[in-house]
Amino acid sequence: MSHNDNIPGRSARRHRPAIWAIAVAIGLAVVALLLFAPMGGDPETGDVEIIAPGTDALQSDSATSTDAAPPASN
């Protein structure tokens, strides 16, 4: 077992680099949050263009392509 030395001054001195590293990490996280946070725009769509179903070019082109099966004749 290790000796449990409860001297607060020595413990604080030994933990000082770890405390500074935690403070720097928190500061970098705040800077990253400010840099990469969305600014303005519509929060509901997230600045993404929404296309209604059935109106995009791929769907309308596939209906008129020559690969489509001909209508069944009676």
Jmol script that loads the backbone (N, CA, C; Angstrom):
load data "model"
ATOM      1  N   MET A   1       0.842  -1.177   0.000  1.00  0.00           N
ATOM      2  CA  MET A   1       0.000   0.000   0.000  1.00  0.00           C
ATOM      3  C   MET A   1       0.892   1.247   0.000  1.00  0.00           C
ATOM      4  N   SER A   2       0.372   2.295  -0.561  1.00  0.00           N
ATOM      5  CA  SER A   2       1.140   3.534  -0.611  1.00  0.00           C
ATOM      6  C   SER A   2       0.851   4.391   0.618  1.00  0.00           C
ATOM      7  N   HIS A   3       1.793   5.256   0.914  1.00  0.00           N
ATOM      8  CA  HIS A   3       1.635   6.166   2.051  1.00  0.00           C
ATOM      9  C   HIS A   3       0.690   7.293   1.661  1.00  0.00           C
ATOM     10  N   ASN A   4      -0.319   7.532   2.430  1.00  0.00           N
ATOM     11  CA  ASN A   4      -1.293   8.585   2.154  1.00  0.00           C
ATOM     12  C   ASN A   4      -0.842   9.849   2.872  1.00  0.00           C
ATOM     13  N   ASP A   5      -0.208  10.744   2.121  1.00  0.00           N
ATOM     14  CA  ASP A   5       0.326  11.983   2.684  1.00  0.00           C
ATOM     15  C   ASP A   5      -0.700  13.097   2.443  1.00  0.00           C
ATOM     16  N   ASN A   6      -1.362  13.550   3.470  1.00  0.00           N
ATOM     17  CA  ASN A   6      -2.409  14.558   3.335  1.00  0.00           C
ATOM     18  C   ASN A   6      -1.882  15.952   3.637  1.00  0.00           C
ATOM     19  N   ILE A   7      -0.972  16.431   2.834  1.00  0.00           N
ATOM     20  CA  ILE A   7      -0.475  17.789   2.974  1.00  0.00           C
ATOM     21  C   ILE A   7      -1.044  18.591   1.799  1.00  0.00           C
ATOM     22  N   PRO A   8      -2.046  19.440   2.045  1.00  0.00           N
ATOM     23  CA  PRO A   8      -2.725  20.149   0.952  1.00  0.00           C
ATOM     24  C   PRO A   8      -1.789  20.993   0.084  1.00  0.00           C
ATOM     25  N   GLY A   9      -0.810  21.639   0.665  1.00  0.00           N
ATOM     26  CA  GLY A   9       0.107  22.466  -0.121  1.00  0.00           C
ATOM     27  C   GLY A   9       0.888  21.651  -1.136  1.00  0.00           C
ATOM     28  N   ARG A  10       1.376  20.501  -0.716  1.00  0.00           N
ATOM     29  CA  ARG A  10       2.134  19.637  -1.621  1.00  0.00           C
ATOM     30  C   ARG A  10       1.217  19.045  -2.697  1.00  0.00           C
ATOM     31  N   SER A  11       0.012  18.641  -2.316  1.00  0.00           N
ATOM     32  CA  SER A  11      -0.929  18.088  -3.287  1.00  0.00           C
ATOM     33  C   SER A  11      -1.309  19.126  -4.338  1.00  0.00           C
ATOM     34  N   ALA A  12      -1.555  20.342  -3.922  1.00  0.00           N
ATOM     35  CA  ALA A  12      -1.898  21.410  -4.869  1.00  0.00           C
ATOM     36  C   ALA A  12      -0.748  21.678  -5.822  1.00  0.00           C
ATOM     37  N   ARG A  13       0.459  21.663  -5.310  1.00  0.00           N
ATOM     38  CA  ARG A  13       1.633  21.917  -6.135  1.00  0.00           C
ATOM     39  C   ARG A  13       1.832  20.798  -7.166  1.00  0.00           C
ATOM     40  N   ARG A  14       1.582  19.567  -6.767  1.00  0.00           N
ATOM     41  CA  ARG A  14       1.751  18.428  -7.683  1.00  0.00           C
ATOM     42  C   ARG A  14       0.639  18.349  -8.729  1.00  0.00           C
ATOM     43  N   HIS A  15      -0.523  18.867  -8.431  1.00  0.00           N
ATOM     44  CA  HIS A  15      -1.655  18.801  -9.366  1.00  0.00           C
ATOM     45  C   HIS A  15      -1.783  20.045 -10.243  1.00  0.00           C
ATOM     46  N   ARG A  16      -0.948  21.033 -10.045  1.00  0.00           N
ATOM     47  CA  ARG A  16      -1.051  22.277 -10.802  1.00  0.00           C
ATOM     48  C   ARG A  16      -0.998  22.060 -12.325  1.00  0.00           C
ATOM     49  N   PRO A  17      -0.093  21.243 -12.887  1.00  0.00           N
ATOM     50  CA  PRO A  17      -0.087  21.035 -14.351  1.00  0.00           C
ATOM     51  C   PRO A  17      -1.381  20.409 -14.870  1.00  0.00           C
ATOM     52  N   ALA A  18      -1.950  19.487 -14.130  1.00  0.00           N
ATOM     53  CA  ALA A  18      -3.201  18.862 -14.561  1.00  0.00           C
ATOM     54  C   ALA A  18      -4.347  19.869 -14.540  1.00  0.00           C
ATOM     55  N   ILE A  19      -4.374  20.723 -13.543  1.00  0.00           N
ATOM     56  CA  ILE A  19      -5.423  21.739 -13.461  1.00  0.00           C
ATOM     57  C   ILE A  19      -5.298  22.725 -14.621  1.00  0.00           C
ATOM     58  N   TRP A  20      -4.055  23.135 -14.947  1.00  0.00           N
ATOM     59  CA  TRP A  20      -3.852  24.026 -16.095  1.00  0.00           C
ATOM     60  C   TRP A  20      -4.273  23.344 -17.398  1.00  0.00           C
ATOM     61  N   ALA A  21      -3.979  22.062 -17.554  1.00  0.00           N
ATOM     62  CA  ALA A  21      -4.362  21.337 -18.772  1.00  0.00           C
ATOM     63  C   ALA A  21      -5.883  21.265 -18.911  1.00  0.00           C
ATOM     64  N   ILE A  22      -6.579  21.048 -17.819  1.00  0.00           N
ATOM     65  CA  ILE A  22      -8.045  21.017 -17.853  1.00  0.00           C
ATOM     66  C   ILE A  22      -8.592  22.393 -18.231  1.00  0.00           C
ATOM     67  N   ALA A  23      -8.012  23.452 -17.673  1.00  0.00           N
ATOM     68  CA  ALA A  23      -8.470  24.810 -17.995  1.00  0.00           C
ATOM     69  C   ALA A  23      -8.228  25.132 -19.473  1.00  0.00           C
ATOM     70  N   VAL A  24      -7.084  24.725 -20.010  1.00  0.00           N
ATOM     71  CA  VAL A  24      -6.794  24.965 -21.432  1.00  0.00           C
ATOM     72  C   VAL A  24      -7.763  24.170 -22.311  1.00  0.00           C
ATOM     73  N   ALA A  25      -8.048  22.938 -21.944  1.00  0.00           N
ATOM     74  CA  ALA A  25      -8.979  22.116 -22.723  1.00  0.00           C
ATOM     75  C   ALA A  25     -10.377  22.726 -22.732  1.00  0.00           C
ATOM     76  N   ILE A  26     -10.817  23.228 -21.607  1.00  0.00           N
ATOM     77  CA  ILE A  26     -12.137  23.880 -21.545  1.00  0.00           C
ATOM     78  C   ILE A  26     -12.134  25.141 -22.399  1.00  0.00           C
ATOM     79  N   GLY A  27     -11.052  25.917 -22.342  1.00  0.00           N
ATOM     80  CA  GLY A  27     -10.952  27.119 -23.165  1.00  0.00           C
ATOM     81  C   GLY A  27     -10.984  26.801 -24.653  1.00  0.00           C
ATOM     82  N   LEU A  28     -10.269  25.750 -25.072  1.00  0.00           N
ATOM     83  CA  LEU A  28     -10.295  25.359 -26.483  1.00  0.00           C
ATOM     84  C   LEU A  28     -11.674  24.865 -26.907  1.00  0.00           C
ATOM     85  N   ALA A  29     -12.368  24.187 -26.018  1.00  0.00           N
ATOM     86  CA  ALA A  29     -13.718  23.731 -26.337  1.00  0.00           C
ATOM     87  C   ALA A  29     -14.668  24.909 -26.525  1.00  0.00           C
ATOM     88  N   VAL A  30     -14.521  25.953 -25.719  1.00  0.00           N
ATOM     89  CA  VAL A  30     -15.364  27.146 -25.866  1.00  0.00           C
ATOM     90  C   VAL A  30     -15.048  27.853 -27.187  1.00  0.00           C
ATOM     91  N   VAL A  31     -13.774  27.963 -27.530  1.00  0.00           N
ATOM     92  CA  VAL A  31     -13.388  28.591 -28.799  1.00  0.00           C
ATOM     93  C   VAL A  31     -13.938  27.791 -29.970  1.00  0.00           C
ATOM     94  N   ALA A  32     -13.836  26.455 -29.924  1.00  0.00           N
ATOM     95  CA  ALA A  32     -14.372  25.613 -30.992  1.00  0.00           C
ATOM     96  C   ALA A  32     -15.884  25.760 -31.094  1.00  0.00           C
ATOM     97  N   LEU A  33     -16.557  25.861 -29.962  1.00  0.00           N
ATOM     98  CA  LEU A  33     -18.008  26.046 -29.976  1.00  0.00           C
ATOM     99  C   LEU A  33     -18.379  27.359 -30.663  1.00  0.00           C
ATOM    100  N   LEU A  34     -17.636  28.406 -30.369  1.00  0.00           N
ATOM    101  CA  LEU A  34     -17.921  29.699 -30.988  1.00  0.00           C
ATOM    102  C   LEU A  34     -17.607  29.701 -32.484  1.00  0.00           C
ATOM    103  N   LEU A  35     -16.555  29.008 -32.883  1.00  0.00           N
ATOM    104  CA  LEU A  35     -16.172  28.990 -34.291  1.00  0.00           C
ATOM    105  C   LEU A  35     -17.100  28.132 -35.146  1.00  0.00           C
ATOM    106  N   PHE A  36     -17.542  27.006 -34.610  1.00  0.00           N
ATOM    107  CA  PHE A  36     -18.309  26.058 -35.410  1.00  0.00           C
ATOM    108  C   PHE A  36     -19.809  26.097 -35.159  1.00  0.00           C
ATOM    109  N   ALA A  37     -20.277  26.965 -34.295  1.00  0.00           N
ATOM    110  CA  ALA A  37     -21.714  27.081 -34.039  1.00  0.00           C
ATOM    111  C   ALA A  37     -22.372  27.756 -35.234  1.00  0.00           C
ATOM    112  N   PRO A  38     -23.565  27.306 -35.622  1.00  0.00           N
ATOM    113  CA  PRO A  38     -24.255  27.940 -36.743  1.00  0.00           C
ATOM    114  C   PRO A  38     -24.660  29.364 -36.386  1.00  0.00           C
ATOM    115  N   MET A  39     -24.445  30.265 -37.315  1.00  0.00           N
ATOM    116  CA  MET A  39     -24.780  31.673 -37.101  1.00  0.00           C
ATOM    117  C   MET A  39     -25.980  32.034 -37.982  1.00  0.00           C
ATOM    118  N   GLY A  40     -27.041  32.482 -37.391  1.00  0.00           N
ATOM    119  CA  GLY A  40     -28.206  32.939 -38.145  1.00  0.00           C
ATOM    120  C   GLY A  40     -28.864  31.789 -38.887  1.00  0.00           C
ATOM    121  N   GLY A  41     -29.595  32.101 -39.930  1.00  0.00           N
ATOM    122  CA  GLY A  41     -30.264  31.080 -40.714  1.00  0.00           C
ATOM    123  C   GLY A  41     -31.531  30.613 -40.040  1.00  0.00           C
ATOM    124  N   ASP A  42     -32.190  29.688 -40.682  1.00  0.00           N
ATOM    125  CA  ASP A  42     -33.423  29.133 -40.153  1.00  0.00           C
ATOM    126  C   ASP A  42     -33.084  27.943 -39.268  1.00  0.00           C
ATOM    127  N   PRO A  43     -33.363  28.013 -37.967  1.00  0.00           N
ATOM    128  CA  PRO A  43     -32.978  26.916 -37.088  1.00  0.00           C
ATOM    129  C   PRO A  43     -33.758  25.625 -37.347  1.00  0.00           C
ATOM    130  N   GLU A  44     -34.948  25.708 -37.942  1.00  0.00           N
ATOM    131  CA  GLU A  44     -35.734  24.503 -38.189  1.00  0.00           C
ATOM    132  C   GLU A  44     -35.171  23.685 -39.343  1.00  0.00           C
ATOM    133  N   THR A  45     -34.664  24.343 -40.379  1.00  0.00           N
ATOM    134  CA  THR A  45     -34.130  23.602 -41.521  1.00  0.00           C
ATOM    135  C   THR A  45     -32.627  23.480 -41.460  1.00  0.00           C
ATOM    136  N   GLY A  46     -31.961  24.267 -40.659  1.00  0.00           N
ATOM    137  CA  GLY A  46     -30.521  24.184 -40.561  1.00  0.00           C
ATOM    138  C   GLY A  46     -29.836  24.616 -41.849  1.00  0.00           C
ATOM    139  N   ASP A  47     -30.386  25.567 -42.566  1.00  0.00           N
ATOM    140  CA  ASP A  47     -29.854  26.065 -43.829  1.00  0.00           C
ATOM    141  C   ASP A  47     -29.750  24.971 -44.887  1.00  0.00           C
ATOM    142  N   VAL A  48     -30.610  23.975 -44.842  1.00  0.00           N
ATOM    143  CA  VAL A  48     -30.631  22.917 -45.832  1.00  0.00           C
ATOM    144  C   VAL A  48     -31.854  23.138 -46.701  1.00  0.00           C
ATOM    145  N   GLU A  49     -31.663  23.077 -48.015  1.00  0.00           N
ATOM    146  CA  GLU A  49     -32.790  23.257 -48.926  1.00  0.00           C
ATOM    147  C   GLU A  49     -33.640  22.000 -48.914  1.00  0.00           C
ATOM    148  N   ILE A  50     -34.921  22.175 -48.665  1.00  0.00           N
ATOM    149  CA  ILE A  50     -35.833  21.040 -48.597  1.00  0.00           C
ATOM    150  C   ILE A  50     -36.625  20.986 -49.889  1.00  0.00           C
ATOM    151  N   ILE A  51     -36.638  19.821 -50.502  1.00  0.00           N
ATOM    152  CA  ILE A  51     -37.374  19.617 -51.742  1.00  0.00           C
ATOM    153  C   ILE A  51     -38.586  18.759 -51.422  1.00  0.00           C
ATOM    154  N   ALA A  52     -39.750  19.198 -51.886  1.00  0.00           N
ATOM    155  CA  ALA A  52     -40.972  18.453 -51.626  1.00  0.00           C
ATOM    156  C   ALA A  52     -40.938  17.131 -52.388  1.00  0.00           C
ATOM    157  N   PRO A  53     -41.554  16.099 -51.862  1.00  0.00           N
ATOM    158  CA  PRO A  53     -41.557  14.806 -52.552  1.00  0.00           C
ATOM    159  C   PRO A  53     -42.207  14.918 -53.927  1.00  0.00           C
ATOM    160  N   GLY A  54     -41.624  14.267 -54.895  1.00  0.00           N
ATOM    161  CA  GLY A  54     -42.182  14.256 -56.246  1.00  0.00           C
ATOM    162  C   GLY A  54     -41.783  15.444 -57.088  1.00  0.00           C
ATOM    163  N   THR A  55     -40.926  16.338 -56.598  1.00  0.00           N
ATOM    164  CA  THR A  55     -40.565  17.507 -57.391  1.00  0.00           C
ATOM    165  C   THR A  55     -39.100  17.536 -57.791  1.00  0.00           C
ATOM    166  N   ASP A  56     -38.310  16.534 -57.372  1.00  0.00           N
ATOM    167  CA  ASP A  56     -36.897  16.593 -57.732  1.00  0.00           C
ATOM    168  C   ASP A  56     -36.678  16.070 -59.148  1.00  0.00           C
ATOM    169  N   ALA A  57     -35.549  16.401 -59.731  1.00  0.00           N
ATOM    170  CA  ALA A  57     -35.271  16.085 -61.125  1.00  0.00           C
ATOM    171  C   ALA A  57     -35.155  14.583 -61.351  1.00  0.00           C
ATOM    172  N   LEU A  58     -34.587  13.853 -60.435  1.00  0.00           N
ATOM    173  CA  LEU A  58     -34.404  12.419 -60.624  1.00  0.00           C
ATOM    174  C   LEU A  58     -35.737  11.696 -60.711  1.00  0.00           C
ATOM    175  N   GLN A  59     -36.669  12.086 -59.909  1.00  0.00           N
ATOM    176  CA  GLN A  59     -37.957  11.408 -59.932  1.00  0.00           C
ATOM    177  C   GLN A  59     -38.717  11.740 -61.214  1.00  0.00           C
ATOM    178  N   SER A  60     -38.668  12.979 -61.685  1.00  0.00           N
ATOM    179  CA  SER A  60     -39.397  13.332 -62.896  1.00  0.00           C
ATOM    180  C   SER A  60     -38.719  12.756 -64.130  1.00  0.00           C
ATOM    181  N   ASP A  61     -37.361  12.622 -64.130  1.00  0.00           N
ATOM    182  CA  ASP A  61     -36.673  12.044 -65.271  1.00  0.00           C
ATOM    183  C   ASP A  61     -36.923  10.551 -65.385  1.00  0.00           C
ATOM    184  N   SER A  62     -37.035   9.855 -64.259  1.00  0.00           N
ATOM    185  CA  SER A  62     -37.223   8.406 -64.310  1.00  0.00           C
ATOM    186  C   SER A  62     -38.603   8.059 -64.857  1.00  0.00           C
ATOM    187  N   ALA A  63     -39.569   8.930 -64.709  1.00  0.00           N
ATOM    188  CA  ALA A  63     -40.912   8.649 -65.217  1.00  0.00           C
ATOM    189  C   ALA A  63     -40.955   8.758 -66.743  1.00  0.00           C
ATOM    190  N   THR A  64     -40.042   9.518 -67.345  1.00  0.00           N
ATOM    191  CA  THR A  64     -40.066   9.702 -68.790  1.00  0.00           C
ATOM    192  C   THR A  64     -38.918   8.986 -69.483  1.00  0.00           C
ATOM    193  N   SER A  65     -38.155   8.169 -68.755  1.00  0.00           N
ATOM    194  CA  SER A  65     -37.023   7.500 -69.393  1.00  0.00           C
ATOM    195  C   SER A  65     -37.497   6.364 -70.260  1.00  0.00           C
ATOM    196  N   THR A  66     -36.641   5.913 -71.176  1.00  0.00           N
ATOM    197  CA  THR A  66     -36.986   4.835 -72.092  1.00  0.00           C
ATOM    198  C   THR A  66     -36.889   3.472 -71.434  1.00  0.00           C
ATOM    199  N   ASP A  67     -36.284   3.394 -70.267  1.00  0.00           N
ATOM    200  CA  ASP A  67     -36.148   2.120 -69.568  1.00  0.00           C
ATOM    201  C   ASP A  67     -37.431   1.745 -68.830  1.00  0.00           C
ATOM    202  N   ALA A  68     -38.368   2.639 -68.744  1.00  0.00           N
ATOM    203  CA  ALA A  68     -39.595   2.370 -68.014  1.00  0.00           C
ATOM    204  C   ALA A  68     -40.429   1.348 -68.786  1.00  0.00           C
ATOM    205  N   ALA A  69     -41.128   0.509 -68.076  1.00  0.00           N
ATOM    206  CA  ALA A  69     -41.965  -0.512 -68.704  1.00  0.00           C
ATOM    207  C   ALA A  69     -43.159   0.149 -69.372  1.00  0.00           C
ATOM    208  N   PRO A  70     -43.544  -0.303 -70.555  1.00  0.00           N
ATOM    209  CA  PRO A  70     -44.718   0.289 -71.230  1.00  0.00           C
ATOM    210  C   PRO A  70     -45.982  -0.073 -70.453  1.00  0.00           C
ATOM    211  N   PRO A  71     -47.015   0.738 -70.593  1.00  0.00           N
ATOM    212  CA  PRO A  71     -48.254   0.446 -69.886  1.00  0.00           C
ATOM    213  C   PRO A  71     -48.865  -0.872 -70.405  1.00  0.00           C
ATOM    214  N   ALA A  72     -49.484  -1.589 -69.514  1.00  0.00           N
ATOM    215  CA  ALA A  72     -50.107  -2.870 -69.899  1.00  0.00           C
ATOM    216  C   ALA A  72     -51.326  -2.609 -70.771  1.00  0.00           C
ATOM    217  N   SER A  73     -51.439  -3.392 -71.841  1.00  0.00           N
ATOM    218  CA  SER A  73     -52.601  -3.224 -72.742  1.00  0.00           C
ATOM    219  C   SER A  73     -53.633  -4.286 -72.421  1.00  0.00           C
ATOM    220  N   ASN A  74     -54.894  -3.932 -72.552  1.00  0.00           N
ATOM    221  CA  ASN A  74     -55.986  -4.860 -72.261  1.00  0.00           C
ATOM    222  C   ASN A  74     -56.470  -5.503 -73.485  1.00  0.00           C
TER     223      ASN A  74
END
end "model"
wireframe off; spacefill off
backbone 0.3
color backbone group
